[in-house]
Amino acid sequence: TDPHFWLDPTRLAAVADDFAAHLGDLDPTHADAYRDNAAVLGDELASLDAELEAGLASCANKELVTSHNAFGYLARRYGLTQVGITGLTPEEEPSAEQLASVSDFVESHDVRTIYFETLVSPAIADSVASETGARTDVLDPIEGLNDESQGTDYLEVMRANLANIQEGQPCP
């Protein structure tokens, strides 16, 4: 199963509410603060969700080809279809058959961008892109922020992901 639920801000908001309630049970003295902080985060995530929904509503191409299957929740939430070159493990090496199948998909669906992650080598995405004439760009699954990240927190990275998808799909 895909563990990347946080790439759908509405799912992350629900988890934050549950986590705040759990913390409040463990530390009743600060329960109001946990609940209030979760409410603020919920508002920020609702705003992000609205930005993503509006920004991805009119993409010319709804097929999101990624180096691995980390973006299923994001894709489903915003009407996209994810096609991963590999499965859920980014270090997995695709077979020649998988590469050929994805390359055929890219060409037959006029996919213009292959997305790779900041924490994983872009070699697989580069290979499919060079085979098909597509370009590559970053989608960050936010599994760890580092100097390569396109932001310093969840909201910034998700907005960078939005901008990259809008350019790559393209979405007016």
C-alpha positions in Angstrom: 0.0 0.0 0.0 1.0 3.6 -0.6 2.1 5.2 2.6 2.3 8.8 1.1 -1.1 10.0 2.4 0.4 13.4 3.3 0.6 14.4 -0.3 -3.2 14.9 -0.1 -3.6 17.9 2.2 -7.1 16.9 3.2 -5.8 13.5 4.5 -3.0 15.3 6.3 -5.4 17.6 8.0 -7.5 14.7 9.3 -4.4 13.0 10.7 -3.4 16.3 12.3 -6.8 16.6 14.0 -6.5 13.0 15.3 -3.0 13.5 16.5 -4.0 16.7 18.3 -6.8 14.9 20.0 -4.4 12.1 21.0 -1.9 14.5 22.4 -4.7 16.2 24.3 -5.6 12.9 25.9 -2.0 12.4 26.9 -1.5 15.9 28.1 -4.9 17.4 29.1 -3.2 20.6 30.4 -2.3 21.6 26.8 -5.2 20.0 25.0 -6.6 23.4 23.9 -3.2 24.4 22.4 -3.0 21.2 20.5 -6.5 21.6 19.1 -5.9 25.3 18.3 -2.7 24.5 16.5 -4.3 21.7 14.5 -7.1 24.1 13.5 -4.6 26.6 12.2 -2.8 23.9 10.3 -6.2 22.7 9.0 -6.9 26.2 7.6 -3.5 26.3 5.9 -4.0 22.9 4.4 -7.5 23.8 3.2 -6.0 26.9 1.5 -3.3 24.7 -0.1 -6.0 22.2 -1.2 -7.9 25.0 -2.9 -4.8 26.2 -4.6 -4.0 22.7 -5.9 -7.5 22.1 -7.0 -7.7 25.3 -9.0 -4.2 25.0 -10.3 -4.6 21.5 -11.6 -8.2 21.6 -12.8 -7.4 22.4 -16.4 -4.2 20.6 -17.1 -3.7 19.7 -20.8 -2.4 16.2 -19.8 -3.7 14.4 -16.8 -1.1 11.5 -16.9 1.6 12.1 -14.3 4.6 9.9 -15.0 6.9 9.6 -12.0 10.1 7.7 -11.2 8.1 5.7 -8.6 4.6 5.4 -7.3 4.7 7.9 -4.5 2.1 10.3 -5.8 -1.1 8.3 -5.9 -2.9 10.3 -3.2 -2.0 13.6 -4.9 -3.0 12.3 -8.3 -6.4 10.9 -7.1 -7.2 14.0 -5.2 -6.7 16.3 -8.1 -8.0 14.2 -11.0 -4.6 13.0 -12.3 -3.5 9.5 -13.2 -0.1 8.4 -11.8 2.1 6.1 -13.9 5.2 5.0 -12.0 8.3 3.7 -13.7 8.9 1.6 -10.6 6.7 0.6 -7.7 6.6 2.1 -4.2 10.3 1.6 -3.5 12.3 4.4 -5.2 15.5 2.4 -5.2 13.9 -0.4 -7.2 15.4 -0.9 -10.6 12.9 -1.2 -13.4 13.1 -4.1 -15.8 13.7 -3.5 -19.5 10.0 -4.4 -20.0 8.8 -1.8 -17.5 11.0 0.9 -19.2 9.6 -0.1 -22.6 6.1 -0.1 -21.3 6.4 3.4 -19.7 8.2 4.8 -22.8 5.3 3.5 -25.0 2.8 5.1 -22.6 4.7 8.4 -22.6 4.7 8.5 -26.4 1.1 7.4 -26.9 -0.3 9.8 -24.3 1.9 12.8 -25.3 3.5 13.1 -21.9 5.9 16.0 -21.9 7.5 15.6 -18.4 8.9 12.7 -16.4 9.1 13.5 -12.7 11.8 12.4 -10.3 12.4 13.0 -6.6 15.0 15.1 -4.8 16.2 12.2 -2.6 16.6 9.7 -5.5 18.9 9.7 -8.6 17.1 11.1 -11.6 18.8 8.4 -13.8 15.6 6.4 -14.5 13.5 9.5 -15.3 16.4 10.8 -17.5 16.5 7.5 -19.3 12.7 7.5 -20.2 12.9 11.2 -21.0 15.8 10.8 -23.4 14.1 7.8 -25.0 10.8 9.7 -25.6 11.8 13.3 -26.1 10.2 14.3 -22.8 11.9 16.5 -20.2 12.4 15.9 -16.5 11.4 17.9 -13.4 11.2 17.4 -9.7 8.2 16.2 -7.6 9.1 16.0 -3.9 7.3 13.4 -1.8 8.4 15.3 1.3 10.1 12.3 2.9 13.0 14.5 4.1 13.9 18.1 3.5 17.5 18.9 2.5 19.4 21.4 0.4 17.8 20.0 -2.8 14.3 20.6 -1.5 12.3 23.4 -3.2 11.1 24.8 0.1 11.8 24.8 3.8 8.5 23.3 5.0 5.5 21.2 3.8 3.5 24.1 2.4 6.4 25.6 0.4 7.4 22.2 -1.0 3.8 21.4 -2.0 3.5 24.8 -3.7 6.7 24.1 -5.6 5.2 20.7 -6.6 2.2 22.5 -7.9 4.3 24.9 -10.0 6.3 22.0 -11.4 3.2 20.0 -12.3 1.5 23.1 -13.9 4.6 23.6 -16.1 5.0 20.0 -16.9 1.5 19.0 -17.7 0.9 22.0 -18.7 -1.9 23.6 -16.7 -3.0 27.2 -17.8 
